[in-house]
Amino acid sequence: MARRPLPRILTNGGAQLARSRELARTAADSATDVLHPLITITRGLRRLASAGRRRWADTPKDRRGALLFMVASVVLAVALAPYGPLLAVVTLMAAAAWQGRDRAPSAPAGPDASQIQRLKSLYDALVPYFSAAEDPEPLYAHGGDWEKVFSEYEFDPTGRIAHLVIGYPAYFTDGEPESRARIEHLLGAKSGRGREYQFVWDEEANQLTVRVLAPLPTDIAAQPFVTAPGETVLGFTDPTRVQRTLPLTHGTHGEERRDAPPVVWRTGIRSTEPHLLAVGQPGSGTSTLLRSIALQALHHGDVVIVDGGGTGEYACLTGRDGVLAVECGLPGALTSLEWAAHETERRLIAANRAHQAGDPPPEDTRRPLWLLLDRPSAFTHLAAADGRKDPQALLGVPLRHGRPANVTVVVAEQFDGLDSLGEAVRQHTRARVVLGAATAGQLEAVLGAPAHTTPVEQVPPGRGYARLGGGPVHRLQVPATPDPYDDATSDAQRQAVLELLPPRTTPVDEEAGVEAVRLDKVREEAAGDGAGAGSLSVEAVGAEAAVAEPRS
Ligand SMILES: Nc1ncnc2c1ncn2[C@@H]1O[C@H](COP(=O)(O)OP(=O)(O)OP(=O)(O)O)[C@@H](O)[C@H]1O
């Protein structure tokens, strides 16, 4: 079923809301600044009045008459004296201002003894890296002054460094990745392990800024994201690197709302990164990422899933509206991918003909087709052992020509299977994701750029980095999209995923199980002469029929 795109106002509503909030906050801050003296005097008058009341209450009853007489005489004297009332008002205001002043103890200026000790030891650790014997006025020297080089510092409540700006000599080779890596490693180790640090090198000013990054939230569950067609949310990241936010619901019953900055991947005809490669250690969450992408893709397109892991993690998608196939076996994978290659060619030819005739591209070339492959290297080994074709060889056409044909390929692979990935997969997957624990070298090899944050050893599943083409490297937390058929899945998360699944239009073929090729459905739709989404032309059915293998 084709779904209508969301109104545009909903797609950027989060950003507008954030801007309005920021405006309101600025207005409130300015009003507080202007009204500050008035607030102080009012507070002082209140304090004076309550002090007067206390004094009256503390005075024994037999002395109250004398007190009243004394106050009345003072009031009379003031009233009769020249400028008396004016002076009395000025004195009262001054007394109120003094009484109403903010009495919160001011934060101690500068670091305390333990913090000074931390800064000094950090300085000493940096001396061998930032000094040279020939330097007549070394910035760093044993017993030197740390205050000259640490221009800004902040500590967290546990006393560990949270933010630090370090000056270094101009001759330090800050352009060399190895030199930078040595300093980053040292600072990470000395400032406290187990936290994630971000390093920003300002080569012009010879300054390094170190910031401790708060962990990304792990409580974002699968849900309908407010995105435009062609946009896929890979996960959520730091607010500093991304301008946009998405409104989210969370909590057991979706009762809480908040905005979070997403990593949005754009696919389709105008995409510069039309295909994606996700890599991780086993259990890092790459299958979950694929499931999350599939659920979003099904809003506007059709999906073919090829699962080399063979653990049935995509069984919940079998037979759903828009799911053309869920393949766990080599023959089925070959059939589906061969069909996908022909379908890509068919779409290209049909679109070309339409261009030549001056017509818009036909409807059946515009519906996005997604090929999601989980661990295709498993099939590569099987195919070699069986003397059959490697399914990856069939990805060449969709990868090279998929973009104008609205065909998107997503490959998830484990680090140990990376060598088995074909050249086309490596070359044409310009959107990259790394999940789970990874060394700086592994991150750079997959993302094509260093991550600028220290990789931590213990990461929650679904946590990693994403880079779209030549863009910046983002930290990433994939929304929890567990397999609803897994016993370990909580009820709330199961329900969230089940609600996102399209209705089941094709009954699951019991005999063939999950290996059943759902391309039968495509054939039926094509024969049904439907011009709607997912339908195929007669040529395509012919091509598909030619490659389809007989099933027992
Ligand atoms: N983003 C996430 N948020 C919460 N839990 C997650 C997330 N991603 C994965 N998990 C959990 O981590 C476990 C492993 O996830 P998943 O199966 O996706 O990993 P994988 O990398 O595909 O590993 P494998 O290939 O071994 O199956 C599952 O229990 C899953 O529910």
PDBQT file of the ligand as one rigid body, heavy atoms in Angstrom, charges set to zero:
ROOT
HETATM    1  N1  LIG A 601      20.167  -0.706  19.362  1.00  0.00    +0.000 N 
HETATM    2  C1  LIG A 601      19.961  -1.637  20.269  1.00  0.00    +0.000 A 
HETATM    3  N2  LIG A 601      19.374  -1.325  21.431  1.00  0.00    +0.000 NA
HETATM    4  C2  LIG A 601      19.157  -2.278  22.358  1.00  0.00    +0.000 A 
HETATM    5  N3  LIG A 601      19.515  -3.568  22.226  1.00  0.00    +0.000 NA
HETATM    6  C3  LIG A 601      20.112  -3.935  21.100  1.00  0.00    +0.000 A 
HETATM    7  C4  LIG A 601      20.379  -2.988  20.061  1.00  0.00    +0.000 A 
HETATM    8  N4  LIG A 601      20.993  -3.619  19.053  1.00  0.00    +0.000 NA
HETATM    9  C5  LIG A 601      21.120  -4.905  19.440  1.00  0.00    +0.000 A 
HETATM   10  N5  LIG A 601      20.598  -5.101  20.665  1.00  0.00    +0.000 N 
HETATM   11  C6  LIG A 601      20.532  -6.383  21.387  1.00  0.00    +0.000 C 
HETATM   12  O1  LIG A 601      21.809  -7.000  21.300  1.00  0.00    +0.000 OA
HETATM   13  C7  LIG A 601      21.675  -8.364  20.954  1.00  0.00    +0.000 C 
HETATM   14  C8  LIG A 601      22.417  -8.669  19.655  1.00  0.00    +0.000 C 
HETATM   15  O2  LIG A 601      21.851  -7.905  18.629  1.00  0.00    +0.000 OA
HETATM   16  P1  LIG A 601      21.917  -8.345  17.089  1.00  0.00    +0.000 P 
HETATM   17  O3  LIG A 601      21.417  -9.740  16.905  1.00  0.00    +0.000 OA
HETATM   18  O4  LIG A 601      21.270  -7.277  16.316  1.00  0.00    +0.000 OA
HETATM   19  O5  LIG A 601      23.469  -8.304  16.888  1.00  0.00    +0.000 OA
HETATM   20  P2  LIG A 601      24.325  -8.791  15.634  1.00  0.00    +0.000 P 
HETATM   21  O6  LIG A 601      25.445  -7.844  15.490  1.00  0.00    +0.000 OA
HETATM   22  O7  LIG A 601      23.474  -9.012  14.453  1.00  0.00    +0.000 OA
HETATM   23  O8  LIG A 601      24.885 -10.142  16.161  1.00  0.00    +0.000 OA
HETATM   24  P3  LIG A 601      24.732 -11.580  15.517  1.00  0.00    +0.000 P 
HETATM   25  O9  LIG A 601      25.205 -11.472  14.101  1.00  0.00    +0.000 OA
HETATM   26  O10 LIG A 601      25.613 -12.401  16.397  1.00  0.00    +0.000 OA
HETATM   27  O11 LIG A 601      23.266 -11.914  15.613  1.00  0.00    +0.000 OA
HETATM   28  C9  LIG A 601      20.179  -8.639  20.871  1.00  0.00    +0.000 C 
HETATM   29  O12 LIG A 601      19.758  -9.158  22.119  1.00  0.00    +0.000 OA
HETATM   30  C10 LIG A 601      19.576  -7.295  20.647  1.00  0.00    +0.000 C 
HETATM   31  O13 LIG A 601      18.268  -7.194  21.167  1.00  0.00    +0.000 OA
ENDROOT
TORSDOF 0
